[in-house]
Structures are given as structure tokens and as C-alpha cells.
Amino acid sequence: MKDSQLRKKQNESLSKCVITLLNSGGGISKIEIENEDYSYEKDGIGLDLEHSLADMVPIVHKYFDFMKQGKYFLIFVKSWSSKIPGMKIATLSSNLYKRDITSVNVMNATVALEFLKDRVETRERFSLTSKSSSKRCREETEESSTKALASDFFNRTQLRYREKLTFTESTYVEIKDFSTQKLLQRIKEILPQYVSAFANTRGGYLFIGLSEKKQEVIGFKAEKSDLDKIEREIEKCISELPVYHFCMEKKKINYLCKFLEVYDEESLCGYVFMLKIEPFCCAVFAKKPDSWHVKDNQVKQLSVEEWVQLMMDPEPVPSEKVTYIPEILYKRLFSQHEGLSWSLDLDLQENQSVICDALLISQDRPPVLYTFLRELNEELKGYSIQTALTLKKKLVKIGGYTGKVCVMTKIYCSEESSTLTEGSARLLHDSSLSAIYPKSYTLITSQTMNDLKKALFIVLKRLGTLSDKFDSEIFQHLLTTGSFLMSQLFASGGQRI
């Protein structure tokens, strides 16, 4: 494998890893250093990596920290967050395409979100231009004449070699002149993008075998069997394109494919490929979005349905009526409500060996998830880590926390009984003893502490954990005191909600 190909493959692998971490609560990417003389202070991170990271996030230093540890280079990845409504996931490429006059361009996340919202609101053909209606109307009228000429050309029964074209490329028309040797390969390479772009804009025509430069018919040589094969491949390709429907009709992509014979005098000398794509009712993707996350302990690519639903998920709206007194509440929970666990609120599997667990948020140190066990069980270390990771993800995805944060874990075991009393627990695990994080992750200021508490309140509210009994006083207290929060704020009568 050539060095350039190897670098490209490594870059793709790293990009996938980083996007996955951004969408899965953050984490650390560990890269083995091959150059023994490498120095982070002297050599930096390199332009390839710098450009790759810059393509993923709006501000690199907001999401990434770097550290060299022995023979490894560490990239600390903060969980994805954005102040732009709807930007709930990190995406390398939406794979949603649009037609920009004579160009086919992939929509970035912001444009894709605007496009999807427009589809929901209007159910009509989408226009990505932001010009005044009068100017847009005039330009559409001018381009419509080009579309009409292309339509007449499409409806022809045969063509003459080197005859001049009466139209050129536009929003509605794309012209290609491929060599016969790689014709099928080139068509398969470009077809998903062009079908997506035309279908998502206002429809259009793809012509192959015309010269845009000379504005004339050229054609390509092919056997009849080759044309049949091309047509089958086109049908297969278009039928497999991912689509997302907001409408009830759920129509398929509407297109018409044909090959027109080209004659030089009286002799058949080639063919022109023609593809007409109708405007689509909703959204056509060239392929699934390049966005990954961790699900069921595996890295999985988001489906079109998952990606669109995450993009379109409404923002949480917190109530302003909240209170609670942490000291009183956590003592009541410890003494009266054993078995309360964050796992239930976070849709994780409950474990009967857990007496309870609690999250401590305080100034000058990172949040700590305390887990108290009835018996020694090394396997529950994984339970505590997974709970902490999921809780951190919720603080960002639901609570809207935008800072860098890590959640440490401490696991205690009750040595005397199944109930937990002061002095009766032994420390089994403390992640802070071995964790390596930049200061930006571990130094919690008064402002970041308040932001974390606000985010935690929103999480509790969104998950339905807060009952109406507490809904009038809690938020005010969260803003003014430190917090030691159990997983449940119970309803009247002390019952689980």
C-alpha cells in the first residue's frame, strides 16, 4: 500500500473514532507513535490531523486536548454539544446533496437541518437560495427555459454526431463526457450524488456523452449488452439510495433512464445516456450519513432514520419552578429508599447488588459518581463506569452542558450489613487515582458547577424523575448550593416515580 493510501486509510479510521467519541459522551483516542524521535512540543500534531479535526468541529480547542504519554499520543475528545438548535450530533458528512447552479455539493449539518425543517414545514420543493422572492422568481424563469430545452432534447428519438446543443449546464442540467473504458464505473461513482442533488432541489437531467466544452453531441461506443448492464446497475443503485419521509405517501424516487442513438451520416456511431430525475417529496441521501456512536457496546453507524430523528428532536425546555434541599433529600434516600440507582433513569440494566448510587458535584474537582454495594463484586466496576459515561452523555445531550467534563467513579462496599451507615463502607475502586485528564476537564469553577447543576436538573426533568411535589422549588436551590444528588427525587408518599 502506498504511503498516501495508508495515510488516507489511517485518517478515515481516526475520523470515525473521533466522531464516535463525540457522539458517545466523549473519551480518549490512543494512537501509537511510530517515530521514536517525535515530540509533541516540537512537532505538534501535524497538518493532516489538524485539518481532519477542523472538519469535524467548529472550534478545535473547544473539543480536543492533546497529550503525549510514553509511546502513545492521546486525543481527549469532549462530548459533542452545540448552541445551535438541532445540532445534537457530530457528523463527518450528511451525504445529503443539493444542486447549486452547475455544482453538486454535500449539505453541511447546518444546511441539512434547514433543509429537513423546510421539508417538514412546507412539504414542497425546497429552495436553498435566500434571495428575495422577485429575484428568485426571475432567475427560476430564466433557468426554466434551459430546463425546457433540456426536456425537448431528452424527448428526441435520435441524435447527430457533433450537432450543437441549444442549452448548457444549469441548476437543472448536468453534462458529462466519460471515456467508454470506465463508463459503468464512473456512472456508479457519480450517480448517488447527482440523484440526491437533483431530487432534493428541483429535479433535473444528467446527460453523459455530450461535450460541455464544445457544446456538441459526442456519444460513447457500447454494445447493446453493455447498455442493458448499465441500465440494470442504475436501477439497482437508485433503488438502494436511502430516503427519509415526512409525508404519508412515502413515494419512491421517480426517474426515467434512456439511451439515445447517435448517427454520423447514416451510420450508428455511439450513444448518449440520459437520466431524468423528478423532484422528491422529502429527503434523498447518497448513502447513510457518516456519523457513528456506541450502541450495545459496539461502534455503529447511525441509520438515516436515527440521524434525522436526532437532528429533528426538539430541544428540552426546563421549568423554572424547582427546589430541593440536597442534605435532607440524600439522607432520606440513603435511609429509607435503598436500591435507588441512576441505572433505572438512564435505561441501563438494574443490579440488585447496588444499595444506591449518587452523583457529587462540587467546586475545584470533577463530578464523582459514588456507588455503594451490598457485597464485593469486581464485575460491578463496569456497571459504575457505564453509568457514569451514560450520565455524562445525558448532561450534554439532554441537559445542554457545553463544557469539558469527566465523571470519576468511586465504589464502596458495605461490610457489616445490607444497609449503609457512616463508617461501614470500604473503598473498592477510585478512578481518580489512575485517571489522566487535562486540567480543562478536572478543574470545576463556580460557573461550571452551576452549569452542571442546571444541566442535571434538565436531565432529571426530561427523564420524568422530578415529581410535581418538588417542581416548585428545586431549581433555585441548585443554583445557590453544592449538590449531592441521588438518582431519584421521589413523589408524594415516598414512592418511586
Secondary structure, 3 states (H helix, E strand, C coil): CCHHHHHHHHHHHHHHHHHHHHCCCCEEEEEECCCCCCCHHHHCCCHHHHHHHHHHCCCHHHHEEEEEECCEEEEEECCCCCCCCCCCCCCCECCEEEEECCEEEECCHHHHHHHHHHHHHHCCCCCCCCCCHHHHHHHHHHHHHHHHHHHHHHCCCEEECCCECCCCCECCEEEECCCHHHHHHHHHHHHHHHHHHHHHCCCEEEEECEECCCCEECCECCCHHHHHHHHHHHHHHHHCCCEECCCCCCCCCCEEEEEEEEEECCEEEEEEEEEEECCCCCEEECCCCECEEEECCEEEECCHHHHHHHHHCCCCCCCCCEECCHHHHHHHHHHHCCCCCHHHHCCCCCCCCEEEEEEEECCCCCCEEEEEECCCCCCHHHHHHHHHHHHHHHHHHCCCCCCCCCCEEEEEEECCCCCCCCCCEEEEEEHHHCCCCCHHHHCCCHHHHHHHHHHHHHHHHHCCCCCCCCCCEHHHHHCCCCEEEECCCCCHHHCCC
